[in-house]
Amino acid sequence: MSTHIPFHKVYTRQSKSPWVDRARAPCVTIPVVSNFLRRGEPVYAKRQALSKIKEFEELLISWLKREARRRRKARKTVKNLYEDLLPLGYSGSYDRVAAFVRKWREEQRLTASNQANP
C-alpha cells in the first residue's frame, strides 16, 4: 500500500534538479515525480453534493435573526436550534447546522463592519 504525497507540498526550495528533491520524499520514486512534472498538477472536479440543510435555510435564518434580538442569556444555543429542526424533518448532522450558523454569523459581522466603515 503506497502513500500519496502531494509533490508541490514536499518541494519548497529552488535547486538545479527539483525532481530529485521531490523524489527524496518517502514513498516517492523518480518516475512518479517526472510524470507529475510532465503532466502538471491534476485538476479534480468539485463535489456536487446536495446539502440536507438547503431546504431548512430560510427557517434557520429567521430563527437566527430572532435569536440575535434576544438577550444573551435568553438566546437558544446552536444545539437547541438543531434539536428544534429534528421534529421538522431535518435528517442531517449537528455539524452541518453549526457550520451554517458560523458562516451566517460571520457574514452578518462582515456586513455590519462594512456598513460602519464605508
N, C-alpha and C positions, 0 to 999 in steps of 0.2 A: 504494500500500500504506500503510495507516494504522497508527499505533502505538497500542496500548491502554494508557492510563494510568489507574490507579485514582484516582478523584477524591478519595476520602477520604484518600489519602496526599498529594495535592498541596495540599489546603487545610488549613492548620494554624493560621490565626489567625481571630479573630472580626472581622467587619465588618458593615456595613449590607447589603451585597449579596454573599452568598457565591457566587452563581452566576457573577458577573463575575470574581471572583478565580480560580475554578476554570477558567473559560474562557480565562484568560490563559496557561494551561499550553500547551506546544507540542502541536500536532495535535488540539486540543480546541475544539469550537465551542459557542456558547451554546445552540443547540437540543439538542445532545447532553447538556449539563450539565443543562438544565431537565428533560429526560426522566429523567435519573438521579435528580434530586432529587424528582421527582413519584412515581416508582416505588419508590424506595429502593434500597439495595444488593442486588444479586442473591444468591440463596442457591443454591449449587451442591451437587449430590448428592455424597456421599462415594464415593470409588473403592472398589469391592469386588473388588480383585484378589486372587487366591489366591496365597499365598506358597509358593514351592517348598521353603522351609526348614521348613514346618509339619510335614511327616512325619518330619523328622530332629531335631526339637526335643528329644525325650526323650533320644535318644542323645547329642546335643551337650551337654545339661545334665549328663548323667552323666560325660562326658569332662571338662567344666569343673570339676565337683566333685573329680574325681580329680586333675586338674592343680593345683587350689588346695591340695591337701595335700602336693604335692611341693616340693622345694627350688626356689628361684628359678632356678638355673642348669639344673636338670633338667626344667623345665616346657617343654611344647610351645608354640610361638607360634600365633597365630590362623591364620597361613598354613599351618602344619603340620596343624592341625585341618581346615582346608579341603581340603588335599591328601588327608587320610585319608577325607574324605567322598566324594570323587570316585569311587573304586572301588565305593562302596556304592550308586551310582546318583544322587547329587545332581547336578543339571544347572544349578543356579543360579550366581550370581556370587559372587566373594570378598567384594564389598562387603556383600552381604546377611548373610553369615556374620559379618563384622566388626561390622556394626550390631547383630546379635543378641547377640554376645558383649559389646559395650559396654553394651547395655541390661541384660543379665543381671548383669554385674559391678556396675553402678550400683544395681540392685535389691538385690543382696547387701550392698553397702556401706550402703544405707539401712536395711535390716532389722537389720544389726549395730549401727548407731548408735542405732536405736530401742530395741533390747534393752539397750544400755548406758545409755541415758538414758530411764528410764520416765516 
